[in-house]
Amino acid sequence: MKQFIQRARKQKLSVEDLGRTIETYSTETEVEAQFLDLCILFYRGYLSSLEHEGKEDFDGLLQRASYQFPMR
């Protein structure tokens, strides 16, 4: 789950973006579908927790820095 969240953060996905990506993905098993359902719940909770606590993870810091100092 940790790696899933890290990948989503590195791709700058919002919860909505991740949801759309998951919706278009064709799962091969019911277990895989259930895993993806859990992933979106954990990702939503993780981002909500960061926002509620006023914290930022490493990928969030990188994203903010990239907005502050755009490449020329």
C-alpha positions as protocol buffer text, in pm:
chain_id: "A"
residue {
  index: 1
  type: MET
  ca { x: 0 y: 0 z: 0 }
}
residue {
  index: 2
  type: LYS
  ca { x: 287 y: 235 z: 85 }
}
residue {
  index: 3
  type: GLN
  ca { x: 436 y: 196 z: -262 }
}
residue {
  index: 4
  type: PHE
  ca { x: 97 y: 249 z: -424 }
}
residue {
  index: 5
  type: ILE
  ca { x: 51 y: 578 z: -239 }
}
residue {
  index: 6
  type: GLN
  ca { x: 408 y: 687 z: -318 }
}
residue {
  index: 7
  type: ARG
  ca { x: 353 y: 621 z: -689 }
}
residue {
  index: 8
  type: ALA
  ca { x: 27 y: 812 z: -692 }
}
residue {
  index: 9
  type: ARG
  ca { x: 193 y: 1106 z: -516 }
}
residue {
  index: 10
  type: LYS
  ca { x: 487 y: 1105 z: -757 }
}
residue {
  index: 11
  type: GLN
  ca { x: 240 y: 1121 z: -1046 }
}
residue {
  index: 12
  type: LYS
  ca { x: 66 y: 1416 z: -875 }
}
residue {
  index: 13
  type: LEU
  ca { x: -268 y: 1234 z: -880 }
}
residue {
  index: 14
  type: SER
  ca { x: -562 y: 1375 z: -694 }
}
residue {
  index: 15
  type: VAL
  ca { x: -811 y: 1132 z: -542 }
}
residue {
  index: 16
  type: GLU
  ca { x: -1040 y: 1205 z: -837 }
}
residue {
  index: 17
  type: ASP
  ca { x: -762 y: 1140 z: -1089 }
}
residue {
  index: 18
  type: LEU
  ca { x: -677 y: 812 z: -921 }
}
residue {
  index: 19
  type: GLY
  ca { x: -1044 y: 713 z: -916 }
}
residue {
  index: 20
  type: ARG
  ca { x: -1077 y: 776 z: -1290 }
}
residue {
  index: 21
  type: THR
  ca { x: -760 y: 578 z: -1357 }
}
residue {
  index: 22
  type: ILE
  ca { x: -887 y: 286 z: -1152 }
}
residue {
  index: 23
  type: GLU
  ca { x: -1229 y: 299 z: -1322 }
}
residue {
  index: 24
  type: THR
  ca { x: -1071 y: 258 z: -1665 }
}
residue {
  index: 25
  type: TYR
  ca { x: -843 y: -25 z: -1553 }
}
residue {
  index: 26
  type: SER
  ca { x: -966 y: -375 z: -1629 }
}
residue {
  index: 27
  type: THR
  ca { x: -902 y: -603 z: -1334 }
}
residue {
  index: 28
  type: GLU
  ca { x: -841 y: -972 z: -1384 }
}
residue {
  index: 29
  type: THR
  ca { x: -969 y: -1095 z: -1048 }
}
residue {
  index: 30
  type: GLU
  ca { x: -1213 y: -990 z: -779 }
}
residue {
  index: 31
  type: VAL
  ca { x: -924 y: -974 z: -531 }
}
residue {
  index: 32
  type: GLU
  ca { x: -748 y: -720 z: -753 }
}
residue {
  index: 33
  type: ALA
  ca { x: -1066 y: -511 z: -776 }
}
residue {
  index: 34
  type: GLN
  ca { x: -1102 y: -519 z: -397 }
}
residue {
  index: 35
  type: PHE
  ca { x: -738 y: -417 z: -355 }
}
residue {
  index: 36
  type: LEU
  ca { x: -789 y: -115 z: -582 }
}
residue {
  index: 37
  type: ASP
  ca { x: -1102 y: -18 z: -388 }
}
residue {
  index: 38
  type: LEU
  ca { x: -894 y: -26 z: -69 }
}
residue {
  index: 39
  type: CYS
  ca { x: -616 y: 173 z: -234 }
}
residue {
  index: 40
  type: ILE
  ca { x: -848 y: 463 z: -315 }
}
residue {
  index: 41
  type: LEU
  ca { x: -983 y: 462 z: 42 }
}
residue {
  index: 42
  type: PHE
  ca { x: -633 y: 463 z: 192 }
}
residue {
  index: 43
  type: TYR
  ca { x: -513 y: 730 z: -52 }
}
residue {
  index: 44
  type: ARG
  ca { x: -809 y: 954 z: 27 }
}
residue {
  index: 45
  type: GLY
  ca { x: -749 y: 905 z: 399 }
}
residue {
  index: 46
  type: TYR
  ca { x: -377 y: 971 z: 365 }
}
residue {
  index: 47
  type: LEU
  ca { x: -427 y: 1299 z: 178 }
}
residue {
  index: 48
  type: SER
  ca { x: -702 y: 1406 z: 418 }
}
residue {
  index: 49
  type: SER
  ca { x: -478 y: 1333 z: 714 }
}
residue {
  index: 50
  type: LEU
  ca { x: -195 y: 1542 z: 568 }
}
residue {
  index: 51
  type: GLU
  ca { x: -431 y: 1832 z: 502 }
}
residue {
  index: 52
  type: HIS
  ca { x: -604 y: 1809 z: 841 }
}
residue {
  index: 53
  type: GLU
  ca { x: -273 y: 1803 z: 1029 }
}
residue {
  index: 54
  type: GLY
  ca { x: -117 y: 2074 z: 812 }
}
residue {
  index: 55
  type: LYS
  ca { x: 165 y: 1843 z: 715 }
}
residue {
  index: 56
  type: GLU
  ca { x: 336 y: 1761 z: 389 }
}
residue {
  index: 57
  type: ASP
  ca { x: 513 y: 1449 z: 269 }
}
residue {
  index: 58
  type: PHE
  ca { x: 830 y: 1449 z: 61 }
}
residue {
  index: 59
  type: ASP
  ca { x: 647 y: 1425 z: -272 }
}
residue {
  index: 60
  type: GLY
  ca { x: 419 y: 1710 z: -172 }
}
residue {
  index: 61
  type: LEU
  ca { x: 720 y: 1925 z: -86 }
}
residue {
  index: 62
  type: LEU
  ca { x: 870 y: 1851 z: -427 }
}
residue {
  index: 63
  type: GLN
  ca { x: 544 y: 1943 z: -597 }
}
residue {
  index: 64
  type: ARG
  ca { x: 521 y: 2273 z: -411 }
}
residue {
  index: 65
  type: ALA
  ca { x: 884 y: 2353 z: -492 }
}
residue {
  index: 66
  type: SER
  ca { x: 825 y: 2283 z: -861 }
}
residue {
  index: 67
  type: TYR
  ca { x: 538 y: 2534 z: -860 }
}
residue {
  index: 68
  type: GLN
  ca { x: 750 y: 2793 z: -681 }
}
residue {
  index: 69
  type: PHE
  ca { x: 1046 y: 2754 z: -915 }
}
residue {
  index: 70
  type: PRO
  ca { x: 917 y: 2650 z: -1258 }
}
residue {
  index: 71
  type: MET
  ca { x: 1173 y: 2524 z: -1507 }
}
residue {
  index: 72
  type: ARG
  ca { x: 1262 y: 2770 z: -1779 }
}
